[in-house]
Amino acid sequence: MKKTYELVDLDCAVCAQKMQDAVLKIDGVAGAEVSYIKQKMTLEFADGVDVDKLMKKVCKTIAKVEPDCEVIL
């Protein structure tokens, strides 16, 4: 399953790449694309994963990489 989330205050393309790399390391995330230009993040989730629970991990990970960026759920 794929879902796209809006990002607020993503500062640069380098930050977007760091976020993408960090999110891809989370168990249950099958794919990720973070776009600085679009200010969006598209995630592909592994089958059978609890998306709400996983998104909490994703948001925590993003906060560590880019504290000013907010994911609109």
Distance bins in CASP14 RR format, pairs under 12 A and 6 or more apart:
PFRMAT RR
TARGET T0000
AUTHOR 0000-0000-0000
RMODE 2
METHOD distances of the structure
MODEL  1
1 28 0 0 0 0 0 1 0 0 0 0 0
1 29 0 0 0 0 0 1 0 0 0 0 0
1 30 0 0 0 0 1 0 0 0 0 0 0
1 31 0 0 0 0 0 1 0 0 0 0 0
1 42 0 0 0 0 0 1 0 0 0 0 0
1 43 0 0 0 0 1 0 0 0 0 0 0
1 44 1 0 0 1 0 0 0 0 0 0 0
1 45 1 0 1 0 0 0 0 0 0 0 0
1 46 0 0 0 0 1 0 0 0 0 0 0
1 47 0 0 0 0 1 0 0 0 0 0 0
1 48 0 0 0 0 1 0 0 0 0 0 0
1 49 0 0 0 0 1 0 0 0 0 0 0
1 50 0 0 0 0 0 1 0 0 0 0 0
1 51 1 0 0 1 0 0 0 0 0 0 0
1 54 0 0 0 0 0 1 0 0 0 0 0
2 29 0 0 0 0 0 1 0 0 0 0 0
2 30 0 0 0 0 1 0 0 0 0 0 0
2 31 0 0 0 0 1 0 0 0 0 0 0
2 32 0 0 0 0 0 1 0 0 0 0 0
2 33 0 0 0 0 1 0 0 0 0 0 0
2 40 0 0 0 0 0 1 0 0 0 0 0
2 41 0 0 0 0 0 1 0 0 0 0 0
2 42 1 0 0 1 0 0 0 0 0 0 0
2 43 1 0 0 1 0 0 0 0 0 0 0
2 44 1 0 1 0 0 0 0 0 0 0 0
2 45 1 0 0 1 0 0 0 0 0 0 0
2 46 0 0 0 0 0 1 0 0 0 0 0
2 51 0 0 0 0 0 1 0 0 0 0 0
3 29 0 0 0 0 0 1 0 0 0 0 0
3 30 0 0 0 0 0 1 0 0 0 0 0
3 31 0 0 0 0 0 1 0 0 0 0 0
3 32 0 0 0 0 0 1 0 0 0 0 0
3 33 0 0 0 0 0 1 0 0 0 0 0
3 40 0 0 0 0 0 1 0 0 0 0 0
3 41 0 0 0 0 1 0 0 0 0 0 0
3 42 1 0 0 1 0 0 0 0 0 0 0
3 43 1 0 1 0 0 0 0 0 0 0 0
3 44 0 0 0 0 1 0 0 0 0 0 0
3 45 1 0 0 1 0 0 0 0 0 0 0
3 49 0 0 0 0 0 1 0 0 0 0 0
3 51 1 0 0 1 0 0 0 0 0 0 0
3 52 0 0 0 0 0 1 0 0 0 0 0
3 54 0 0 0 0 0 1 0 0 0 0 0
3 55 0 0 0 0 1 0 0 0 0 0 0
3 58 0 0 0 0 0 1 0 0 0 0 0
3 71 0 0 0 0 0 1 0 0 0 0 0
3 72 0 0 0 0 0 1 0 0 0 0 0
3 73 0 0 0 0 1 0 0 0 0 0 0
4 32 0 0 0 0 0 1 0 0 0 0 0
4 33 0 0 0 0 1 0 0 0 0 0 0
4 34 0 0 0 0 0 1 0 0 0 0 0
4 35 0 0 0 0 1 0 0 0 0 0 0
4 38 0 0 0 0 1 0 0 0 0 0 0
4 39 0 0 0 0 0 1 0 0 0 0 0
4 40 1 0 1 0 0 0 0 0 0 0 0
4 41 1 0 0 1 0 0 0 0 0 0 0
4 42 1 0 1 0 0 0 0 0 0 0 0
4 43 1 0 0 1 0 0 0 0 0 0 0
4 44 0 0 0 0 0 1 0 0 0 0 0
4 71 0 0 0 0 0 1 0 0 0 0 0
4 72 0 0 0 0 0 1 0 0 0 0 0
4 73 0 0 0 0 0 1 0 0 0 0 0
5 19 0 0 0 0 0 1 0 0 0 0 0
5 23 0 0 0 0 0 1 0 0 0 0 0
5 32 0 0 0 0 0 1 0 0 0 0 0
5 33 0 0 0 0 0 1 0 0 0 0 0
5 34 0 0 0 0 1 0 0 0 0 0 0
5 35 0 0 0 0 0 1 0 0 0 0 0
5 38 0 0 0 0 0 1 0 0 0 0 0
5 39 0 0 0 0 1 0 0 0 0 0 0
5 40 1 0 0 1 0 0 0 0 0 0 0
5 41 1 0 1 0 0 0 0 0 0 0 0
5 42 1 0 0 1 0 0 0 0 0 0 0
5 43 1 0 0 1 0 0 0 0 0 0 0
5 51 0 0 0 0 0 1 0 0 0 0 0
5 55 0 0 0 0 1 0 0 0 0 0 0
5 58 0 0 0 0 1 0 0 0 0 0 0
5 59 0 0 0 0 1 0 0 0 0 0 0
5 62 0 0 0 0 1 0 0 0 0 0 0
5 69 0 0 0 0 0 1 0 0 0 0 0
5 70 0 0 0 0 0 1 0 0 0 0 0
5 71 1 0 1 0 0 0 0 0 0 0 0
5 72 1 0 0 1 0 0 0 0 0 0 0
5 73 1 0 0 1 0 0 0 0 0 0 0
6 34 0 0 0 0 0 1 0 0 0 0 0
6 35 0 0 0 0 0 1 0 0 0 0 0
6 38 0 0 0 0 1 0 0 0 0 0 0
6 39 1 0 0 1 0 0 0 0 0 0 0
6 40 1 0 1 0 0 0 0 0 0 0 0
6 41 0 0 0 0 1 0 0 0 0 0 0
6 42 0 0 0 0 0 1 0 0 0 0 0
6 69 0 0 0 0 0 1 0 0 0 0 0
6 70 0 0 0 0 1 0 0 0 0 0 0
6 71 1 0 0 1 0 0 0 0 0 0 0
6 72 1 0 1 0 0 0 0 0 0 0 0
6 73 0 0 0 0 1 0 0 0 0 0 0
7 15 0 0 0 0 1 0 0 0 0 0 0
7 16 0 0 0 0 1 0 0 0 0 0 0
7 19 0 0 0 0 1 0 0 0 0 0 0
7 20 0 0 0 0 0 1 0 0 0 0 0
7 23 0 0 0 0 0 1 0 0 0 0 0
7 33 0 0 0 0 0 1 0 0 0 0 0
7 34 1 0 0 1 0 0 0 0 0 0 0
7 35 0 0 0 0 1 0 0 0 0 0 0
7 36 0 0 0 0 1 0 0 0 0 0 0
7 37 0 0 0 0 0 1 0 0 0 0 0
7 38 0 0 0 0 1 0 0 0 0 0 0
7 39 1 0 1 0 0 0 0 0 0 0 0
7 40 1 0 0 1 0 0 0 0 0 0 0
7 41 1 0 1 0 0 0 0 0 0 0 0
7 42 0 0 0 0 0 1 0 0 0 0 0
7 43 0 0 0 0 0 1 0 0 0 0 0
7 58 0 0 0 0 0 1 0 0 0 0 0
7 59 0 0 0 0 0 1 0 0 0 0 0
7 62 0 0 0 0 1 0 0 0 0 0 0
7 65 0 0 0 0 0 1 0 0 0 0 0
7 66 0 0 0 0 1 0 0 0 0 0 0
7 68 0 0 0 0 0 1 0 0 0 0 0
7 69 1 0 1 0 0 0 0 0 0 0 0
7 70 1 0 0 1 0 0 0 0 0 0 0
7 71 1 0 0 1 0 0 0 0 0 0 0
7 72 1 0 0 1 0 0 0 0 0 0 0
7 73 0 0 0 0 0 1 0 0 0 0 0
8 39 1 0 0 1 0 0 0 0 0 0 0
8 40 0 0 0 0 0 1 0 0 0 0 0
8 41 0 0 0 0 0 1 0 0 0 0 0
8 62 0 0 0 0 0 1 0 0 0 0 0
8 66 0 0 0 0 0 1 0 0 0 0 0
8 68 0 0 0 0 1 0 0 0 0 0 0
8 69 1 0 0 1 0 0 0 0 0 0 0
8 70 1 0 1 0 0 0 0 0 0 0 0
8 71 0 0 0 0 1 0 0 0 0 0 0
8 72 1 0 0 1 0 0 0 0 0 0 0
8 73 0 0 0 0 0 1 0 0 0 0 0
9 15 0 0 0 0 1 0 0 0 0 0 0
9 16 0 0 0 0 0 1 0 0 0 0 0
9 36 0 0 0 0 0 1 0 0 0 0 0
9 39 0 0 0 0 1 0 0 0 0 0 0
9 62 0 0 0 0 0 1 0 0 0 0 0
9 63 0 0 0 0 0 1 0 0 0 0 0
9 66 0 0 0 0 1 0 0 0 0 0 0
9 67 0 0 0 0 1 0 0 0 0 0 0
9 68 1 0 1 0 0 0 0 0 0 0 0
9 69 1 0 1 0 0 0 0 0 0 0 0
9 70 1 0 0 1 0 0 0 0 0 0 0
9 71 0 0 0 0 0 1 0 0 0 0 0
9 72 0 0 0 0 0 1 0 0 0 0 0
10 16 1 0 1 0 0 0 0 0 0 0 0
10 17 0 0 0 0 0 1 0 0 0 0 0
10 18 0 0 0 0 0 1 0 0 0 0 0
10 19 1 0 0 1 0 0 0 0 0 0 0
10 20 0 0 0 0 0 1 0 0 0 0 0
10 34 1 0 0 1 0 0 0 0 0 0 0
10 35 0 0 0 0 1 0 0 0 0 0 0
10 36 1 0 1 0 0 0 0 0 0 0 0
10 37 0 0 0 0 1 0 0 0 0 0 0
10 38 0 0 0 0 1 0 0 0 0 0 0
10 39 1 0 1 0 0 0 0 0 0 0 0
10 40 0 0 0 0 1 0 0 0 0 0 0
10 41 0 0 0 0 1 0 0 0 0 0 0
10 62 0 0 0 0 1 0 0 0 0 0 0
10 65 0 0 0 0 0 1 0 0 0 0 0
10 66 1 0 0 1 0 0 0 0 0 0 0
10 67 0 0 0 0 0 1 0 0 0 0 0
10 68 0 0 0 0 1 0 0 0 0 0 0
10 69 1 0 1 0 0 0 0 0 0 0 0
10 70 0 0 0 0 1 0 0 0 0 0 0
10 71 0 0 0 0 1 0 0 0 0 0 0
10 72 0 0 0 0 0 1 0 0 0 0 0
11 18 0 0 0 0 0 1 0 0 0 0 0
11 19 0 0 0 0 0 1 0 0 0 0 0
11 36 0 0 0 0 1 0 0 0 0 0 0
11 39 0 0 0 0 0 1 0 0 0 0 0
11 65 0 0 0 0 0 1 0 0 0 0 0
11 66 1 0 0 1 0 0 0 0 0 0 0
11 67 0 0 0 0 0 1 0 0 0 0 0
11 68 1 0 0 1 0 0 0 0 0 0 0
11 69 1 0 0 1 0 0 0 0 0 0 0
11 70 0 0 0 0 0 1 0 0 0 0 0
12 18 0 0 0 0 1 0 0 0 0 0 0
12 19 0 0 0 0 0 1 0 0 0 0 0
12 34 0 0 0 0 0 1 0 0 0 0 0
12 36 1 0 0 1 0 0 0 0 0 0 0
12 37 0 0 0 0 0 1 0 0 0 0 0
12 39 0 0 0 0 0 1 0 0 0 0 0
12 65 0 0 0 0 0 1 0 0 0 0 0
12 66 0 0 0 0 1 0 0 0 0 0 0
12 68 0 0 0 0 0 1 0 0 0 0 0
12 69 0 0 0 0 0 1 0 0 0 0 0
13 19 0 0 0 0 0 1 0 0 0 0 0
13 20 0 0 0 0 0 1 0 0 0 0 0
13 34 0 0 0 0 1 0 0 0 0 0 0
13 35 0 0 0 0 1 0 0 0 0 0 0
13 36 1 0 1 0 0 0 0 0 0 0 0
13 37 1 0 0 1 0 0 0 0 0 0 0
13 38 0 0 0 0 0 1 0 0 0 0 0
13 39 0 0 0 0 0 1 0 0 0 0 0
13 66 0 0 0 0 0 1 0 0 0 0 0
14 20 0 0 0 0 0 1 0 0 0 0 0
14 21 0 0 0 0 0 1 0 0 0 0 0
14 34 0 0 0 0 0 1 0 0 0 0 0
14 36 0 0 0 0 1 0 0 0 0 0 0
14 65 0 0 0 0 0 1 0 0 0 0 0
14 66 0 0 0 0 1 0 0 0 0 0 0
15 21 0 0 0 0 0 1 0 0 0 0 0
15 22 0 0 0 0 0 1 0 0 0 0 0
15 34 0 0 0 0 1 0 0 0 0 0 0
15 35 0 0 0 0 0 1 0 0 0 0 0
15 36 1 0 0 1 0 0 0 0 0 0 0
15 39 0 0 0 0 0 1 0 0 0 0 0
15 41 0 0 0 0 0 1 0 0 0 0 0
15 62 0 0 0 0 1 0 0 0 0 0 0
15 64 0 0 0 0 0 1 0 0 0 0 0
15 65 1 0 0 1 0 0 0 0 0 0 0
15 66 1 0 1 0 0 0 0 0 0 0 0
15 67 0 0 0 0 0 1 0 0 0 0 0
15 68 0 0 0 0 1 0 0 0 0 0 0
15 69 1 0 0 1 0 0 0 0 0 0 0
16 22 0 0 0 0 0 1 0 0 0 0 0
16 23 0 0 0 0 0 1 0 0 0 0 0
16 32 0 0 0 0 0 1 0 0 0 0 0
16 33 0 0 0 0 1 0 0 0 0 0 0
16 34 1 0 1 0 0 0 0 0 0 0 0
16 35 1 0 0 1 0 0 0 0 0 0 0
16 36 1 0 1 0 0 0 0 0 0 0 0
16 37 0 0 0 0 1 0 0 0 0 0 0
16 38 0 0 0 0 1 0 0 0 0 0 0
16 39 0 0 0 0 1 0 0 0 0 0 0
16 40 0 0 0 0 1 0 0 0 0 0 0
16 41 0 0 0 0 1 0 0 0 0 0 0
16 42 0 0 0 0 0 1 0 0 0 0 0
16 62 0 0 0 0 0 1 0 0 0 0 0
16 65 0 0 0 0 1 0 0 0 0 0 0
16 66 0 0 0 0 1 0 0 0 0 0 0
16 69 0 0 0 0 1 0 0 0 0 0 0
17 23 0 0 0 0 0 1 0 0 0 0 0
17 24 0 0 0 0 0 1 0 0 0 0 0
17 32 0 0 0 0 0 1 0 0 0 0 0
17 33 0 0 0 0 0 1 0 0 0 0 0
17 34 1 0 0 1 0 0 0 0 0 0 0
17 35 0 0 0 0 0 1 0 0 0 0 0
17 36 0 0 0 0 1 0 0 0 0 0 0
17 41 0 0 0 0 0 1 0 0 0 0 0
17 65 0 0 0 0 1 0 0 0 0 0 0
17 66 0 0 0 0 0 1 0 0 0 0 0
18 24 0 0 0 0 0 1 0 0 0 0 0
18 25 0 0 0 0 0 1 0 0 0 0 0
18 32 0 0 0 0 0 1 0 0 0 0 0
18 34 0 0 0 0 1 0 0 0 0 0 0
18 36 0 0 0 0 0 1 0 0 0 0 0
18 61 0 0 0 0 0 1 0 0 0 0 0
18 62 0 0 0 0 1 0 0 0 0 0 0
18 64 0 0 0 0 1 0 0 0 0 0 0
18 65 1 0 1 0 0 0 0 0 0 0 0
18 66 1 0 0 1 0 0 0 0 0 0 0
18 69 0 0 0 0 0 1 0 0 0 0 0
19 25 0 0 0 0 0 1 0 0 0 0 0
19 26 0 0 0 0 0 1 0 0 0 0 0
19 29 0 0 0 0 0 1 0 0 0 0 0
19 32 0 0 0 0 1 0 0 0 0 0 0
19 33 0 0 0 0 0 1 0 0 0 0 0
19 34 1 0 1 0 0 0 0 0 0 0 0
19 35 0 0 0 0 0 1 0 0 0 0 0
19 36 0 0 0 0 1 0 0 0 0 0 0
19 39 0 0 0 0 0 1 0 0 0 0 0
19 40 0 0 0 0 0 1 0 0 0 0 0
19 41 1 0 0 1 0 0 0 0 0 0 0
19 43 0 0 0 0 0 1 0 0 0 0 0
19 58 0 0 0 0 1 0 0 0 0 0 0
19 59 0 0 0 0 0 1 0 0 0 0 0
19 61 1 0 0 1 0 0 0 0 0 0 0
19 62 1 0 1 0 0 0 0 0 0 0 0
19 63 0 0 0 0 0 1 0 0 0 0 0
19 64 0 0 0 0 1 0 0 0 0 0 0
19 65 1 0 1 0 0 0 0 0 0 0 0
19 66 1 0 1 0 0 0 0 0 0 0 0
19 67 0 0 0 0 0 1 0 0 0 0 0
19 68 0 0 0 0 0 1 0 0 0 0 0
19 69 1 0 0 1 0 0 0 0 0 0 0
19 70 0 0 0 0 0 1 0 0 0 0 0
19 71 0 0 0 0 1 0 0 0 0 0 0
20 26 0 0 0 0 0 1 0 0 0 0 0
20 29 0 0 0 0 0 1 0 0 0 0 0
20 31 0 0 0 0 1 0 0 0 0 0 0
20 32 1 0 1 0 0 0 0 0 0 0 0
20 33 1 0 0 1 0 0 0 0 0 0 0
20 34 1 0 1 0 0 0 0 0 0 0 0
20 35 0 0 0 0 1 0 0 0 0 0 0
20 36 0 0 0 0 0 1 0 0 0 0 0
20 40 0 0 0 0 0 1 0 0 0 0 0
20 41 1 0 0 1 0 0 0 0 0 0 0
20 42 0 0 0 0 1 0 0 0 0 0 0
20 43 0 0 0 0 1 0 0 0 0 0 0
20 58 0 0 0 0 0 1 0 0 0 0 0
20 61 0 0 0 0 0 1 0 0 0 0 0
20 62 0 0 0 0 1 0 0 0 0 0 0
20 65 0 0 0 0 1 0 0 0 0 0 0
20 66 0 0 0 0 0 1 0 0 0 0 0
21 29 0 0 0 0 0 1 0 0 0 0 0
21 31 0 0 0 0 0 1 0 0 0 0 0
21 32 0 0 0 0 1 0 0 0 0 0 0
21 33 0 0 0 0 0 1 0 0 0 0 0
21 34 0 0 0 0 1 0 0 0 0 0 0
21 61 0 0 0 0 0 1 0 0 0 0 0
21 62 0 0 0 0 0 1 0 0 0 0 0
21 65 0 0 0 0 1 0 0 0 0 0 0
21 66 0 0 0 0 0 1 0 0 0 0 0
22 29 0 0 0 0 1 0 0 0 0 0 0
22 32 0 0 0 0 1 0 0 0 0 0 0
22 34 0 0 0 0 1 0 0 0 0 0 0
22 41 0 0 0 0 0 1 0 0 0 0 0
22 57 0 0 0 0 0 1 0 0 0 0 0
22 58 0 0 0 0 1 0 0 0 0 0 0
22 59 0 0 0 0 0 1 0 0 0 0 0
22 60 0 0 0 0 0 1 0 0 0 0 0
22 61 1 0 1 0 0 0 0 0 0 0 0
22 62 1 0 0 1 0 0 0 0 0 0 0
22 63 0 0 0 0 0 1 0 0 0 0 0
22 64 1 0 0 1 0 0 0 0 0 0 0
22 65 1 0 1 0 0 0 0 0 0 0 0
22 66 0 0 0 0 1 0 0 0 0 0 0
22 69 0 0 0 0 0 1 0 0 0 0 0
23 29 1 0 1 0 0 0 0 0 0 0 0
23 30 0 0 0 0 0 1 0 0 0 0 0
23 31 0 0 0 0 1 0 0 0 0 0 0
23 32 1 0 1 0 0 0 0 0 0 0 0
23 33 0 0 0 0 1 0 0 0 0 0 0
23 34 1 0 0 1 0 0 0 0 0 0 0
23 41 1 0 0 1 0 0 0 0 0 0 0
23 42 0 0 0 0 0 1 0 0 0 0 0
23 43 1 0 0 1 0 0 0 0 0 0 0
23 44 0 0 0 0 0 1 0 0 0 0 0
23 45 0 0 0 0 0 1 0 0 0 0 0
23 54 0 0 0 0 0 1 0 0 0 0 0
23 55 0 0 0 0 0 1 0 0 0 0 0
23 57 0 0 0 0 1 0 0 0 0 0 0
23 58 1 0 1 0 0 0 0 0 0 0 0
23 59 0 0 0 0 1 0 0 0 0 0 0
23 60 0 0 0 0 0 1 0 0 0 0 0
23 61 1 0 1 0 0 0 0 0 0 0 0
23 62 1 0 0 1 0 0 0 0 0 0 0
23 63 0 0 0 0 0 1 0 0 0 0 0
23 64 0 0 0 0 0 1 0 0 0 0 0
23 65 0 0 0 0 1 0 0 0 0 0 0
23 66 0 0 0 0 0 1 0 0 0 0 0
23 69 0 0 0 0 0 1 0 0 0 0 0
23 71 0 0 0 0 0 1 0 0 0 0 0
24 30 0 0 0 0 1 0 0 0 0 0 0
24 31 1 0 0 1 0 0 0 0 0 0 0
24 32 1 0 1 0 0 0 0 0 0 0 0
24 33 0 0 0 0 1 0 0 0 0 0 0
24 34 0 0 0 0 1 0 0 0 0 0 0
24 41 0 0 0 0 0 1 0 0 0 0 0
24 43 0 0 0 0 1 0 0 0 0 0 0
24 44 0 0 0 0 0 1 0 0 0 0 0
24 46 0 0 0 0 0 1 0 0 0 0 0
24 58 0 0 0 0 0 1 0 0 0 0 0
24 61 0 0 0 0 1 0 0 0 0 0 0
24 65 0 0 0 0 0 1 0 0 0 0 0
25 31 0 0 0 0 0 1 0 0 0 0 0
25 32 0 0 0 0 1 0 0 0 0 0 0
25 57 0 0 0 0 0 1 0 0 0 0 0
25 58 0 0 0 0 0 1 0 0 0 0 0
25 61 0 0 0 0 1 0 0 0 0 0 0
25 64 0 0 0 0 0 1 0 0 0 0 0
25 65 0 0 0 0 0 1 0 0 0 0 0
26 32 0 0 0 0 1 0 0 0 0 0 0
26 43 0 0 0 0 1 0 0 0 0 0 0
26 44 0 0 0 0 0 1 0 0 0 0 0
26 45 0 0 0 0 0 1 0 0 0 0 0
26 46 0 0 0 0 0 1 0 0 0 0 0
26 49 0 0 0 0 0 1 0 0 0 0 0
26 53 0 0 0 0 0 1 0 0 0 0 0
26 54 1 0 0 1 0 0 0 0 0 0 0
26 55 0 0 0 0 0 1 0 0 0 0 0
26 56 0 0 0 0 0 1 0 0 0 0 0
26 57 1 0 1 0 0 0 0 0 0 0 0
26 58 1 0 0 1 0 0 0 0 0 0 0
26 59 0 0 0 0 0 1 0 0 0 0 0
26 60 0 0 0 0 1 0 0 0 0 0 0
26 61 1 0 0 1 0 0 0 0 0 0 0
26 62 0 0 0 0 0 1 0 0 0 0 0
26 64 0 0 0 0 0 1 0 0 0 0 0
26 65 0 0 0 0 0 1 0 0 0 0 0
27 45 0 0 0 0 0 1 0 0 0 0 0
27 46 1 0 0 1 0 0 0 0 0 0 0
27 49 0 0 0 0 1 0 0 0 0 0 0
27 50 0 0 0 0 0 1 0 0 0 0 0
27 53 0 0 0 0 0 1 0 0 0 0 0
27 54 0 0 0 0 1 0 0 0 0 0 0
27 57 0 0 0 0 1 0 0 0 0 0 0
27 58 0 0 0 0 0 1 0 0 0 0 0
27 61 0 0 0 0 0 1 0 0 0 0 0
28 43 0 0 0 0 1 0 0 0 0 0 0
28 44 0 0 0 0 1 0 0 0 0 0 0
28 45 1 0 0 1 0 0 0 0 0 0 0
28 46 1 0 1 0 0 0 0 0 0 0 0
28 47 0 0 0 0 1 0 0 0 0 0 0
28 48 0 0 0 0 1 0 0 0 0 0 0
28 49 1 0 1 0 0 0 0 0 0 0 0
28 50 0 0 0 0 1 0 0 0 0 0 0
28 51 0 0 0 0 1 0 0 0 0 0 0
28 53 0 0 0 0 0 1 0 0 0 0 0
28 54 1 0 0 1 0 0 0 0 0 0 0
28 55 0 0 0 0 0 1 0 0 0 0 0
28 57 0 0 0 0 1 0 0 0 0 0 0
28 58 0 0 0 0 1 0 0 0 0 0 0
29 41 0 0 0 0 0 1 0 0 0 0 0
29 42 0 0 0 0 0 1 0 0 0 0 0
29 43 1 0 0 1 0 0 0 0 0 0 0
29 44 1 0 0 1 0 0 0 0 0 0 0
29 45 1 0 0 1 0 0 0 0 0 0 0
29 46 1 0 0 1 0 0 0 0 0 0 0
29 49 0 0 0 0 1 0 0 0 0 0 0
29 51 0 0 0 0 0 1 0 0 0 0 0
29 54 1 0 0 1 0 0 0 0 0 0 0
29 55 0 0 0 0 0 1 0 0 0 0 0
29 57 0 0 0 0 1 0 0 0 0 0 0
29 58 1 0 0 1 0 0 0 0 0 0 0
29 61 0 0 0 0 1 0 0 0 0 0 0
29 62 0 0 0 0 0 1 0 0 0 0 0
30 42 0 0 0 0 0 1 0 0 0 0 0
30 43 0 0 0 0 1 0 0 0 0 0 0
30 44 1 0 1 0 0 0 0 0 0 0 0
30 45 1 0 0 1 0 0 0 0 0 0 0
30 46 1 0 1 0 0 0 0 0 0 0 0
30 47 0 0 0 0 1 0 0 0 0 0 0
30 48 0 0 0 0 0 1 0 0 0 0 0
30 49 0 0 0 0 1 0 0 0 0 0 0
30 51 0 0 0 0 0 1 0 0 0 0 0
30 54 0 0 0 0 0 1 0 0 0 0 0
31 41 0 0 0 0 0 1 0 0 0 0 0
31 42 0 0 0 0 1 0 0 0 0 0 0
31 43 1 0 0 1 0 0 0 0 0 0 0
31 44 1 0 1 0 0 0 0 0 0 0 0
31 45 0 0 0 0 1 0 0 0 0 0 0
31 46 0 0 0 0 1 0 0 0 0 0 0
31 49 0 0 0 0 0 1 0 0 0 0 0
31 54 0 0 0 0 0 1 0 0 0 0 0
31 58 0 0 0 0 0 1 0 0 0 0 0
32 40 0 0 0 0 0 1 0 0 0 0 0
32 41 1 0 0 1 0 0 0 0 0 0 0
32 42 1 0 0 1 0 0 0 0 0 0 0
32 43 1 0 1 0 0 0 0 0 0 0 0
32 44 1 0 0 1 0 0 0 0 0 0 0
32 45 0 0 0 0 0 1 0 0 0 0 0
32 46 0 0 0 0 0 1 0 0 0 0 0
32 54 0 0 0 0 0 1 0 0 0 0 0
32 58 0 0 0 0 1 0 0 0 0 0 0
32 61 0 0 0 0 0 1 0 0 0 0 0
32 62 0 0 0 0 0 1 0 0 0 0 0
32 71 0 0 0 0 0 1 0 0 0 0 0
33 40 0 0 0 0 1 0 0 0 0 0 0
33 41 1 0 0 1 0 0 0 0 0 0 0
33 42 1 0 1 0 0 0 0 0 0 0 0
33 43 0 0 0 0 1 0 0 0 0 0 0
33 44 0 0 0 0 1 0 0 0 0 0 0
34 40 1 0 0 1 0 0 0 0 0 0 0
34 41 1 0 1 0 0 0 0 0 0 0 0
34 42 0 0 0 0 1 0 0 0 0 0 0
34 43 0 0 0 0 1 0 0 0 0 0 0
34 58 0 0 0 0 0 1 0 0 0 0 0
34 61 0 0 0 0 0 1 0 0 0 0 0
34 62 0 0 0 0 1 0 0 0 0 0 0
34 65 0 0 0 0 1 0 0 0 0 0 0
34 66 0 0 0 0 1 0 0 0 0 0 0
34 69 0 0 0 0 1 0 0 0 0 0 0
34 71 0 0 0 0 0 1 0 0 0 0 0
35 41 1 0 0 1 0 0 0 0 0 0 0
35 42 1 0 0 1 0 0 0 0 0 0 0
36 66 0 0 0 0 0 1 0 0 0 0 0
36 69 0 0 0 0 0 1 0 0 0 0 0
39 69 0 0 0 0 1 0 0 0 0 0 0
39 70 0 0 0 0 0 1 0 0 0 0 0
39 71 0 0 0 0 0 1 0 0 0 0 0
39 72 0 0 0 0 1 0 0 0 0 0 0
40 69 0 0 0 0 0 1 0 0 0 0 0
40 71 0 0 0 0 0 1 0 0 0 0 0
40 72 0 0 0 0 1 0 0 0 0 0 0
41 55 0 0 0 0 0 1 0 0 0 0 0
41 58 0 0 0 0 1 0 0 0 0 0 0
41 59 0 0 0 0 0 1 0 0 0 0 0
41 61 0 0 0 0 0 1 0 0 0 0 0
41 62 0 0 0 0 1 0 0 0 0 0 0
41 65 0 0 0 0 0 1 0 0 0 0 0
41 66 0 0 0 0 0 1 0 0 0 0 0
41 69 0 0 0 0 1 0 0 0 0 0 0
41 70 0 0 0 0 0 1 0 0 0 0 0
41 71 1 0 0 1 0 0 0 0 0 0 0
41 72 0 0 0 0 1 0 0 0 0 0 0
41 73 0 0 0 0 0 1 0 0 0 0 0
42 58 0 0 0 0 0 1 0 0 0 0 0
42 71 0 0 0 0 0 1 0 0 0 0 0
43 49 0 0 0 0 0 1 0 0 0 0 0
43 51 0 0 0 0 1 0 0 0 0 0 0
43 54 0 0 0 0 1 0 0 0 0 0 0
43 55 0 0 0 0 1 0 0 0 0 0 0
43 57 0 0 0 0 0 1 0 0 0 0 0
43 58 1 0 0 1 0 0 0 0 0 0 0
43 59 0 0 0 0 0 1 0 0 0 0 0
43 61 0 0 0 0 0 1 0 0 0 0 0
43 62 0 0 0 0 0 1 0 0 0 0 0
43 71 0 0 0 0 1 0 0 0 0 0 0
43 73 0 0 0 0 0 1 0 0 0 0 0
44 51 0 0 0 0 0 1 0 0 0 0 0
44 54 0 0 0 0 0 1 0 0 0 0 0
45 51 1 0 1 0 0 0 0 0 0 0 0
45 52 0 0 0 0 0 1 0 0 0 0 0
45 53 0 0 0 0 0 1 0 0 0 0 0
45 54 1 0 0 1 0 0 0 0 0 0 0
45 55 0 0 0 0 1 0 0 0 0 0 0
45 57 0 0 0 0 0 1 0 0 0 0 0
45 58 0 0 0 0 1 0 0 0 0 0 0
46 54 0 0 0 0 1 0 0 0 0 0 0
48 54 0 0 0 0 0 1 0 0 0 0 0
49 55 0 0 0 0 0 1 0 0 0 0 0
49 57 0 0 0 0 0 1 0 0 0 0 0
49 58 0 0 0 0 0 1 0 0 0 0 0
50 56 0 0 0 0 1 0 0 0 0 0 0
50 57 0 0 0 0 0 1 0 0 0 0 0
51 57 0 0 0 0 0 1 0 0 0 0 0
51 58 0 0 0 0 1 0 0 0 0 0 0
51 73 0 0 0 0 1 0 0 0 0 0 0
52 58 0 0 0 0 0 1 0 0 0 0 0
52 59 0 0 0 0 0 1 0 0 0 0 0
52 73 0 0 0 0 1 0 0 0 0 0 0
53 59 0 0 0 0 0 1 0 0 0 0 0
53 60 0 0 0 0 0 1 0 0 0 0 0
54 60 0 0 0 0 0 1 0 0 0 0 0
54 61 0 0 0 0 0 1 0 0 0 0 0
54 73 0 0 0 0 0 1 0 0 0 0 0
55 61 0 0 0 0 0 1 0 0 0 0 0
55 62 0 0 0 0 0 1 0 0 0 0 0
55 71 1 0 0 1 0 0 0 0 0 0 0
55 72 0 0 0 0 0 1 0 0 0 0 0
55 73 1 0 0 1 0 0 0 0 0 0 0
56 62 0 0 0 0 0 1 0 0 0 0 0
56 63 0 0 0 0 0 1 0 0 0 0 0
56 71 0 0 0 0 0 1 0 0 0 0 0
56 73 0 0 0 0 1 0 0 0 0 0 0
57 63 0 0 0 0 0 1 0 0 0 0 0
57 64 0 0 0 0 0 1 0 0 0 0 0
57 71 0 0 0 0 0 1 0 0 0 0 0
58 64 0 0 0 0 0 1 0 0 0 0 0
58 65 0 0 0 0 0 1 0 0 0 0 0
58 69 0 0 0 0 0 1 0 0 0 0 0
58 71 1 0 0 1 0 0 0 0 0 0 0
58 73 0 0 0 0 1 0 0 0 0 0 0
59 65 0 0 0 0 0 1 0 0 0 0 0
59 66 0 0 0 0 0 1 0 0 0 0 0
59 67 0 0 0 0 0 1 0 0 0 0 0
59 69 0 0 0 0 1 0 0 0 0 0 0
59 70 0 0 0 0 1 0 0 0 0 0 0
59 71 1 0 1 0 0 0 0 0 0 0 0
59 72 0 0 0 0 0 1 0 0 0 0 0
59 73 1 0 0 1 0 0 0 0 0 0 0
60 67 0 0 0 0 0 1 0 0 0 0 0
60 71 0 0 0 0 0 1 0 0 0 0 0
61 67 0 0 0 0 0 1 0 0 0 0 0
61 69 0 0 0 0 0 1 0 0 0 0 0
61 71 0 0 0 0 0 1 0 0 0 0 0
62 68 0 0 0 0 0 1 0 0 0 0 0
62 69 1 0 1 0 0 0 0 0 0 0 0
62 70 0 0 0 0 1 0 0 0 0 0 0
62 71 1 0 0 1 0 0 0 0 0 0 0
62 72 0 0 0 0 0 1 0 0 0 0 0
62 73 0 0 0 0 0 1 0 0 0 0 0
63 69 1 0 0 1 0 0 0 0 0 0 0
63 70 0 0 0 0 1 0 0 0 0 0 0
63 71 0 0 0 0 1 0 0 0 0 0 0
65 71 0 0 0 0 0 1 0 0 0 0 0
END
